[in-house]
């Protein structure tokens, strides 16, 4: 095998590995800098590769993340539409609400011009959502419910649970980083649509209409 053939074989193997990793989940620059740099170099070939699978590569160099999503198809493509490889996941209202609140918090954080990483304690997240939920006399049960929703968001990849010191491993000492990929999924239109649903939800809870006007 010639040197060129060896190089081609190595490149093909790198491409296959890259696509497999992307199919498994999001690639972050801060997770593996060398992998990220390899993706930057291979991105054109990755885009061509995944197109045949009905997918597209979303790569944001500024926010330093990349992932695959189903390609947007026009009505003209309906006849040749492929089965969906990336499955849509229905979200419960509390999880959707938390995502919207975290997205709003991220926007405020970015506007402040501070650090690039938004880190929130579990108590801070609880306070974000508490005012939107029915009052409960059982605080422990409420915290457990919110913890379940947080675990779902961690599973979806929008939050990362950070390690804490042994002295701070009590239940409420948990801290989370809001992953910037949330911006790719929760855009301004999503927030606007959700705001309308949120207003209707709060009316159902008996909140005065004026309290629903400026949540975002």
N, C-alpha and C positions, 0 to 999 in steps of 0.2 A: 504494500500500500504506500502510495506516495505521501510526501509531507502535506500537500494540499488536501489529499483525501482524508488524512488524519485530522486536519483542522476542520474540514467539513463535517466529519463524523462527531467531533467534539462539540461543534456548534449545534448540530442537530440534537444531540443529547442534552445540552444546556437548554435549548428551546423546549424540548419535551418536559424537562424537569420544571421549568418555569411555568408552563401551562398547567401542569399537575398541581403545583403549589397554589396557583391562582384559583383553580377549581376548588381547592380545599378551603380557601378563605382569603382575607385581605392581607396584602403585603405592605408593611410599614418600613419607612427608612430607618426609624429608630429601633426597629426590631432586629434588623440585619442589614447593616450598611453595604456590605459586599453584594448581597443578594439584590438590594435595591439598585446599586450601580449596574449590575448585570442586566436587570430589567430595563433600565433606561437605554442601554445599548441595544437590547433585543426588542424594544417595544414595537417597532414597525413589523417585524416578523411575527410577533405574538398576535398583533391585530389581524394579520392575514390568516394566521393559523386558526384563531377562534371564530373567525367569520363563518367558516364552513359549519360550525356548530350552532350558528344562530346567536352568537354572543358578541359582545364588544368590550374592549378594554377601556376602563376609566382610570386614567392616571393623572393625578394632580401633583405636579412637582412642588408647587408652593406649599401645599398642605402635607406633602410627603406620604401619600397612600395610593394604593392601586387595587382594583378589584374588577371582576367580570360581572356583567349583567346582560340580560336578554336584550337583543337588538330591537330597537323600535321599528316596526314594520308598517308600511302604508297599506291601504285597502287593496292596492294593486298586487301586493305580495301575498294576499290571503290564500291563494291557491297553493302556493309553495311554502306555506307556513310550517315550520318545524315544531315538533313537540318541545315544550319548555324544559330546558335543562336546569335553569336556576328557578327553583320552586318559590312561588309567592307564599308568604306566611301571614295568615290573618292575625291581627293583634287585638288584644282585649282593650277596652276603653282606658283602664288605668295605665296600661303600658303605653298606649298612644299619648295619653295625657302627659306622662312623665317624659316621653321623648320630646314633645312640644315644649315643655317647660325647660328641659335641659338645653334644647336648641336656642331658646330665647336667652337663657343664661349665658350660653356660649357667644351669642351675638353681642350681648352687653359686655362680656369679658374682652372680646376682640376690640370693641369700641374704646375700651379704657386704655389700650396700648400697652398693656403689661406683659407678663410672661406669655409664652406660647401654649402652656399646658394649664388647662382648667382642672383643678383638683377640688373635690367637694367631699365633706364628711357625710356619713349616712344621716346624721342629725340635720345637716343643712338641706339634704335632698328631701327628707321627711317634711321639713317646714315648707319647702316649695309646693308640695302637693297637698299638704294637710288642709289648707283653706278651701280646696275644691272637693273634698270628700265629706260625706255625711258625718256629723259629730258622733263620736263613739266614747262610751264610758269605760271601755276596755282598752287602755293604752297599749298594753302588751300585744293584744290581738291586732291592733292597727299597725304596730311596728312590724309584726310578723307578716302581715299582708303586703306591706310596702317592700319588705325584704324579698318576698317572693317575686314581686314585679322587678326589683333591681336585678335579681338573679337572671330573669328572662332577658333583660337588656344587656347584661354581661354576656350571656349566651349568644345574643344577636351581634355582639361585637361593638356596641356603641358606648359601652362603659368598660373600663379595666379596673379590677379590684387591685389596689396597691397593698404591698406587704407593709405591716406595721411592726413595731418593736414588740418584744415579749411583754413589756410593761403596759402596752396599749392594746392588747388583743381582746379586751372586753367587747361585748356585742356592739355597742354604739361607737366604738373607736374606729370602725371600718371606714376607709377612705377610698374614693374612686376617682379615676381620671376620665373626663369626658373625651371620648375619641373624636378627632376632628372629622372623621368620615361621616359623622352625623349630618354635617352640612350638605353632603351629597344626596342624602335621602330625605331630609326635612328642609325643603326650600321655602321661599316666601309664599308661594301659592299653596303649598301644603299647610303652612301655618294659618293662612287666611281661611282655607276651607275648614280646618280644625277649629278655628276660633268660632265659626258659626255653629258648629256642633256643640262646642263647649258652652256657648250661650244658652242653647236649648237644654242642655244637660243641667245647668245651674238653675234654670227656670223650673225644671222638674223637681229639683231639690228644695224649691221654695225661696230661692234667693231673689231679692228685688231686682228688676230689670236693669236699673242703673249700675248695679254692681257687676254686670256682665259686659259693660260697654268697652272698657279699656284694659282688658286682661293682658293684651300684648302690646 
